[in-house]
Amino acid sequence: MALRFSANLSWLFPQLPALPPRLEAAAAAGFGAVEAAWPAGCPAQDLRAAAERAGVRIVLLNTPPGDQEAGEMGLAAVPGRQAAFRQGLAAAVQYAKAVGCPRIHLMAGRVPQGADRAAMAGEMETTFVENLRYAADVLAQYDIAMLQEDMIGLVEPINNRITDPRYYLNTPHQAAAILEKVGRHNLKLQLDLFHCQIMDGNLSRNLETFFPLIGHIQIAQVPGRHEPDSPGELNFPYIFQLLESLGYTGYVGCEYAPKGDTLEGLGWLRSYWESRGLQRGGTSKATE
């Protein structure tokens, strides 16, 4: 089965000032789905209206990052910020329901400024597990009626070698161990292959090992974090074929920084569709 791709509106079409026009640009480029970080400043009704006009699904949003001026980037694992995490989760669930989005990335957050990572590890893991259990209970109360789909929470390892040195959750192994401790079926792994390659490599084996836990995948070339066909370490035609052979039916989020014009940089996606006998947008030629 051919893969389904979603345009990350926080990264693609950066020349456009707001999420609704970026969504419309993604639809015009052939994407059938989009995702974004926390959509601050964009009313849910505006984004939903744009999605309905364009015939595009919104498939992933983040929880609010917290106080970014104070250096926060997520709250789920940050001791002492449990109340703020719960408030942010409630806002994310309300927004996701309003726009029909079935997946929420529960951002772990950073080791507090000035604290030692090793010294904080136990307390942060305890906080993370408690908050994830709370989030799983909250999410279990909701589904996306229009899609007949349960709401799923996701945890994403982010590399601390290049991107975010203080981020708490760094590897799929760490994420899998935490998900096992939490023990809830409605929490999954969000695996960004950019971060996974930087932290561990061994992508084929990692995809096979963690496949049962994966609820969403994101892609970017390494090390530049540009288009999949830009120069770099990863062989995306092979990776796409591997995901197909594993039977992956979720979305593949395009979370990369375009080297130039976003639309001109989508040659890799048009080539993928053509190689699978699909029309622009990933639809079967036989159905056109």
N, C-alpha and C positions, 0 to 999 in steps of 0.2 A: 504493500500500500504506500502511495506517495506521501511524503511529509507535508504537513501544513505549517506555514510560516506566519508569524505575527510581527508587525512593525512596531518597534519600541519608540513611542512618540517623544520620549525624553531624550532620545539620541538622534533619530532620523528627522530629516526635513528641518534642520535648525534655523534656516532662514525665515521660517514662518513663526510668528510671535506667540501663538497660542495652540492649545491642544486640538480644538475643533478643526481649524484649517489644516493642521498636520494630519489629522485623521482623514480628512477629505483627500489630501494629497496621497496618502497611503492607499486609499481605495482606488484612486485614479491610476496608481502604479500597479494595481493588480492584487494587493493584499486583501484577504478576506477577514483578517483579524488584526487587532492592535493591542498593545499593552503600554503601561506607563508606570513611572514612580508615583509617589503621592501627588495627586493632581491639585496642588495648592493654587487657589485663585481661579479655578475653573468650576463653575457651578455644575452639579451633576446633570441637571436638566439640559444644559447646553451641550454637554458631551454626549448624552443619550440621544438628543435630537440629531446631532451630526451623524452618529452611528446609524440611526434609523434611516436617515436620508441616503446615506452611502451604502447601506446594506452590509455593514461591517460589524463583527462581534468584538466586544472588549473582553479580553480573556485573562488579564492579570493587572492588579494594582498593588502598590506597597502600602503598608501602614505608615502613618506620619513619622518623620525622622526624629522628632523631638526638637530641642532647642539647638538649631544649627549654629547660631552665633556663639553658643557655648561649646561647640565642637561635637554635638551629638549626631549620630547617624543610625537611629534605631534605638529601641528601649527594652526589648524583650529580655535581654540578659543583664541589664544594668541594675545592680542593687540600689534600692532606695527610690527607684523610679517606677515601681509597680503601679501606682495609681495613675500616673501619666500614661503608662502603656495601656491600661484598661480603657482610659478615655480615648486614646488614639485608636484602639481596636474598635470601639463602638462607632467612632466616626468612619473608619474604613469599611465596616460592615454596612453601615447605612448608605454610604456612597456606592459600594459594590452592588447592593440590592437595587439602588435607583438606576444604575446603568446596565444591570444584567450581567455583572462580572462574577464568575464562579471561583476565582482564585485570588487569594490575598497573601502576599509575601510578608511574613512576620519578621521584620528586621531585628536582628539580634542586638546590634549596637557595638560600641567600642569599649575597650578597657578604659576606665576613667583616667583622665589626664593626671599624670604624675604617679599613677599606681603601677605596681609591678605585676606583669601579666601572670607569672607563676603564682604569686601570692594571692591573686584574686580569682584564680581558676576555679577553685571549689565553690566559692560563694556565687560566682557568675553562673556556673552550671546549675546550681540549685535554683537560683532565680529564674533561669531560662526554662528549666523543666517545669517549675510551678506556673510560670506565665503561659507556657505552651499548653499545659493541661487546662488552664482557665480558658485560653483561646479555643481549644478544641471543643470544650463544652458550649461556649458561645456560638461557634460556627455550626454545631450540630443542631441548633434550633432553627437554622435557616436553610433554604434552598433557593435556587433561581427558578421560579415557577415557569417562566417563559421558556426555559431551556430544559426543564425537568432534570435538573442537575444539582447535586449537593454542593455546598460551599466548602472549599478546601483551603487549608492553611499550608503555607510553604515556608521552609527554611533554606536559606542560600549561603553556602560557604563563599567568602570573599577573600582573595589572597591578601596576605599581610607582608608580602615581599616587595610589591611594587605599588599596588593600588591604595591600600589602607593599612598602614603598619599597626594600628591599634584595634582593628576590627577583631571581635571575639571569636567568631565562627569562621574557620579557615579551610577546612578540608572536608570532603565527603565522608571520610572515616569518622571524624568527630561528629558530624551531623547525624550519621546513621546511628552512632552510639547513643546520642541524645534522643533521637526519635524512638529508639528501642526502650529507653527508660520512661519516656512519656507514655508510650503504648496506646496511641489513639489512631484509629484507621483513617481519620479525616485530616491527618497531617502528613505531608509528603516532602520530598527533597526537590528543591529547585537547583538544577545543576547547570551552572554557567561554565562552558568548556574553556573559556578564556582563563578563568580563575583556577580551574582544575588542572589545566596544563602547567600553569606557573607553579602551583604548589606540589604537584605529584607526577604529572605526565601520565604515561601508561593508560591513555584514554580508552583504548579498546577494552582492556580488562576492567577498568573502573566502570565503564558503561554496562558491561555484562554483570558485574558484581552488584551494582547498586540499582540495576534496572527495575526490580520490583518496588523500589521506594520512590522512583522518579515521578514527579507530577508535572514538571515543566523543564524545558531545556532552553538555554540561551547560547548564542554563538558570537564569536569575534575572532579575528586572526590574532596570533601571538607572534611578536610582542607588541605590535603597533595598535592593536584594538581597532583595526579598520575592517573593510569588507573581507568576507571569507576568501575571495580570490586574490587579495593583495599579498605581497611577498611575506612569508612567515613560516612558522614551524608546522602548521596543521594542514593536513590533506583532507579538505572538506568533502570532495567527491567520495572518498573512501568512508568518511564518517557518516555521510548521509546514507550510503548503502548499508552500513552497519546498523544504523537506527532502523532502517526499513526491515532488515533481516531479523532484528530483535522484536519487530512488531510494534514499534512505538506509534501510538495514535494521538498523542498530545500535540501541543504546539511547540514550534522551535522559534524562540524569540530572537529577533535581530537587534541585539544590543551592542552596537558598534558605532564608532565615530567615522562618518563618511570622510574619505580623503578629499573629496570635492563635492560636486553636486550629487545629492542622494540618488536621484533618478538615474543619472548616468552611471552611477556605481552599482546598479542592480543587474548588471549583465550576468553575474553569477546565478541569480535567481531565474532570470529568463532562460538561461542555458539549462538549469535544472528542470524547469517545466518542460522545455522542448525535449530533453533527453528521456523524459517519462511519458512523452506523447500527450502532454497536457497543453491546454490553451493558457494564455496569460491569465493569472489568477488561480491556476492550479486545477481548473475544471477539465474533465475528460473531453477530448475532441468529439467523441461519439455522442456526447449529450448536447453539443452545441448545434 
